[in-house]
Amino acid sequence: MFHAQASAEHLRQAVFVATHRL
């Protein structure tokens, strides 16, 4: 469960960075 949450957080951060980059 913890691993899944960490993955979701990492994905969310990646999307946030991508949006800022755009």
mmJSON file of the N, C-alpha and C atoms, coordinates in Angstrom:
{"data_MODEL":{"atom_site":{
"group_PDB":["ATOM","ATOM","ATOM","ATOM","ATOM","ATOM","ATOM","ATOM","ATOM","ATOM","ATOM","ATOM","ATOM","ATOM","ATOM","ATOM","ATOM","ATOM","ATOM","ATOM","ATOM","ATOM","ATOM","ATOM","ATOM","ATOM","ATOM","ATOM","ATOM","ATOM","ATOM","ATOM","ATOM","ATOM","ATOM","ATOM","ATOM","ATOM","ATOM","ATOM","ATOM","ATOM","ATOM","ATOM","ATOM","ATOM","ATOM","ATOM","ATOM","ATOM","ATOM","ATOM","ATOM","ATOM","ATOM","ATOM","ATOM","ATOM","ATOM","ATOM","ATOM","ATOM","ATOM","ATOM","ATOM","ATOM"],
"id":[1,2,3,4,5,6,7,8,9,10,11,12,13,14,15,16,17,18,19,20,21,22,23,24,25,26,27,28,29,30,31,32,33,34,35,36,37,38,39,40,41,42,43,44,45,46,47,48,49,50,51,52,53,54,55,56,57,58,59,60,61,62,63,64,65,66],
"type_symbol":["N","C","C","N","C","C","N","C","C","N","C","C","N","C","C","N","C","C","N","C","C","N","C","C","N","C","C","N","C","C","N","C","C","N","C","C","N","C","C","N","C","C","N","C","C","N","C","C","N","C","C","N","C","C","N","C","C","N","C","C","N","C","C","N","C","C"],
"label_atom_id":["N","CA","C","N","CA","C","N","CA","C","N","CA","C","N","CA","C","N","CA","C","N","CA","C","N","CA","C","N","CA","C","N","CA","C","N","CA","C","N","CA","C","N","CA","C","N","CA","C","N","CA","C","N","CA","C","N","CA","C","N","CA","C","N","CA","C","N","CA","C","N","CA","C","N","CA","C"],
"label_alt_id":[null,null,null,null,null,null,null,null,null,null,null,null,null,null,null,null,null,null,null,null,null,null,null,null,null,null,null,null,null,null,null,null,null,null,null,null,null,null,null,null,null,null,null,null,null,null,null,null,null,null,null,null,null,null,null,null,null,null,null,null,null,null,null,null,null,null],
"label_comp_id":["MET","MET","MET","PHE","PHE","PHE","HIS","HIS","HIS","ALA","ALA","ALA","GLN","GLN","GLN","ALA","ALA","ALA","SER","SER","SER","ALA","ALA","ALA","GLU","GLU","GLU","HIS","HIS","HIS","LEU","LEU","LEU","ARG","ARG","ARG","GLN","GLN","GLN","ALA","ALA","ALA","VAL","VAL","VAL","PHE","PHE","PHE","VAL","VAL","VAL","ALA","ALA","ALA","THR","THR","THR","HIS","HIS","HIS","ARG","ARG","ARG","LEU","LEU","LEU"],
"label_asym_id":["A","A","A","A","A","A","A","A","A","A","A","A","A","A","A","A","A","A","A","A","A","A","A","A","A","A","A","A","A","A","A","A","A","A","A","A","A","A","A","A","A","A","A","A","A","A","A","A","A","A","A","A","A","A","A","A","A","A","A","A","A","A","A","A","A","A"],
"label_entity_id":["1","1","1","1","1","1","1","1","1","1","1","1","1","1","1","1","1","1","1","1","1","1","1","1","1","1","1","1","1","1","1","1","1","1","1","1","1","1","1","1","1","1","1","1","1","1","1","1","1","1","1","1","1","1","1","1","1","1","1","1","1","1","1","1","1","1"],
"label_seq_id":[1,1,1,2,2,2,3,3,3,4,4,4,5,5,5,6,6,6,7,7,7,8,8,8,9,9,9,10,10,10,11,11,11,12,12,12,13,13,13,14,14,14,15,15,15,16,16,16,17,17,17,18,18,18,19,19,19,20,20,20,21,21,21,22,22,22],
"pdbx_PDB_ins_code":[null,null,null,null,null,null,null,null,null,null,null,null,null,null,null,null,null,null,null,null,null,null,null,null,null,null,null,null,null,null,null,null,null,null,null,null,null,null,null,null,null,null,null,null,null,null,null,null,null,null,null,null,null,null,null,null,null,null,null,null,null,null,null,null,null,null],
"Cartn_x":[0.849,0.0,0.891,1.878,2.76,3.434,3.882,4.554,3.612,2.369,1.387,1.203,1.117,0.92,2.134,3.323,4.541,4.537,4.118,4.081,3.099,1.945,0.926,1.464,2.138,2.675,3.733,4.591,5.631,5.006,3.952,3.286,2.663,2.043,1.398,2.447,3.576,4.636,5.14,5.272,5.742,4.78,3.479,2.476,2.566,2.747,2.83,4.018,5.157,6.365,6.138,5.521,5.267,4.372,3.36,2.447,3.197,4.057,4.817,5.782,6.336,7.276,6.55,5.329,4.558,4.25],
"Cartn_y":[-1.194,0.0,1.252,1.24,2.409,2.653,1.559,1.686,2.308,1.864,2.395,3.893,4.289,5.716,6.512,5.981,6.678,6.834,5.782,5.848,6.925,6.971,7.963,9.365,9.554,10.886,11.27,10.318,10.599,10.979,10.253,10.543,11.93,12.252,13.558,14.674,14.464,15.476,15.62,14.5,14.544,15.359,15.143,15.888,17.371,17.671,19.075,19.756,19.077,19.642,19.81,18.81,18.884,20.078,20.287,21.414,22.728,22.817,24.055,24.261,23.142,23.225,23.741,23.256,23.658,25.139],
"Cartn_z":[0.0,0.0,0.0,0.885,0.953,-0.401,-1.022,-2.315,-3.347,-3.325,-4.283,-4.061,-2.802,-2.493,-2.982,-2.743,-3.166,-4.683,-5.39,-6.856,-7.308,-6.668,-7.04,-6.794,-5.675,-5.364,-6.4,-6.758,-7.745,-9.089,-9.465,-10.741,-10.693,-9.576,-9.437,-9.549,-8.885,-8.946,-10.384,-11.085,-12.472,-13.326,-13.111,-13.879,-13.54,-12.262,-11.832,-12.509,-12.494,-13.123,-14.625,-15.241,-16.687,-16.999,-16.185,-16.422,-16.293,-15.288,-15.096,-16.258,-16.738,-17.863,-19.102,-19.282,-20.46,-20.365],
"occupancy":[1.0,1.0,1.0,1.0,1.0,1.0,1.0,1.0,1.0,1.0,1.0,1.0,1.0,1.0,1.0,1.0,1.0,1.0,1.0,1.0,1.0,1.0,1.0,1.0,1.0,1.0,1.0,1.0,1.0,1.0,1.0,1.0,1.0,1.0,1.0,1.0,1.0,1.0,1.0,1.0,1.0,1.0,1.0,1.0,1.0,1.0,1.0,1.0,1.0,1.0,1.0,1.0,1.0,1.0,1.0,1.0,1.0,1.0,1.0,1.0,1.0,1.0,1.0,1.0,1.0,1.0],
"B_iso_or_equiv":[0.0,0.0,0.0,0.0,0.0,0.0,0.0,0.0,0.0,0.0,0.0,0.0,0.0,0.0,0.0,0.0,0.0,0.0,0.0,0.0,0.0,0.0,0.0,0.0,0.0,0.0,0.0,0.0,0.0,0.0,0.0,0.0,0.0,0.0,0.0,0.0,0.0,0.0,0.0,0.0,0.0,0.0,0.0,0.0,0.0,0.0,0.0,0.0,0.0,0.0,0.0,0.0,0.0,0.0,0.0,0.0,0.0,0.0,0.0,0.0,0.0,0.0,0.0,0.0,0.0,0.0],
"pdbx_formal_charge":[null,null,null,null,null,null,null,null,null,null,null,null,null,null,null,null,null,null,null,null,null,null,null,null,null,null,null,null,null,null,null,null,null,null,null,null,null,null,null,null,null,null,null,null,null,null,null,null,null,null,null,null,null,null,null,null,null,null,null,null,null,null,null,null,null,null],
"auth_seq_id":[1,1,1,2,2,2,3,3,3,4,4,4,5,5,5,6,6,6,7,7,7,8,8,8,9,9,9,10,10,10,11,11,11,12,12,12,13,13,13,14,14,14,15,15,15,16,16,16,17,17,17,18,18,18,19,19,19,20,20,20,21,21,21,22,22,22],
"auth_comp_id":["MET","MET","MET","PHE","PHE","PHE","HIS","HIS","HIS","ALA","ALA","ALA","GLN","GLN","GLN","ALA","ALA","ALA","SER","SER","SER","ALA","ALA","ALA","GLU","GLU","GLU","HIS","HIS","HIS","LEU","LEU","LEU","ARG","ARG","ARG","GLN","GLN","GLN","ALA","ALA","ALA","VAL","VAL","VAL","PHE","PHE","PHE","VAL","VAL","VAL","ALA","ALA","ALA","THR","THR","THR","HIS","HIS","HIS","ARG","ARG","ARG","LEU","LEU","LEU"],
"auth_asym_id":["A","A","A","A","A","A","A","A","A","A","A","A","A","A","A","A","A","A","A","A","A","A","A","A","A","A","A","A","A","A","A","A","A","A","A","A","A","A","A","A","A","A","A","A","A","A","A","A","A","A","A","A","A","A","A","A","A","A","A","A","A","A","A","A","A","A"],
"auth_atom_id":["N","CA","C","N","CA","C","N","CA","C","N","CA","C","N","CA","C","N","CA","C","N","CA","C","N","CA","C","N","CA","C","N","CA","C","N","CA","C","N","CA","C","N","CA","C","N","CA","C","N","CA","C","N","CA","C","N","CA","C","N","CA","C","N","CA","C","N","CA","C","N","CA","C","N","CA","C"],
"pdbx_PDB_model_num":[1,1,1,1,1,1,1,1,1,1,1,1,1,1,1,1,1,1,1,1,1,1,1,1,1,1,1,1,1,1,1,1,1,1,1,1,1,1,1,1,1,1,1,1,1,1,1,1,1,1,1,1,1,1,1,1,1,1,1,1,1,1,1,1,1,1]
}}}
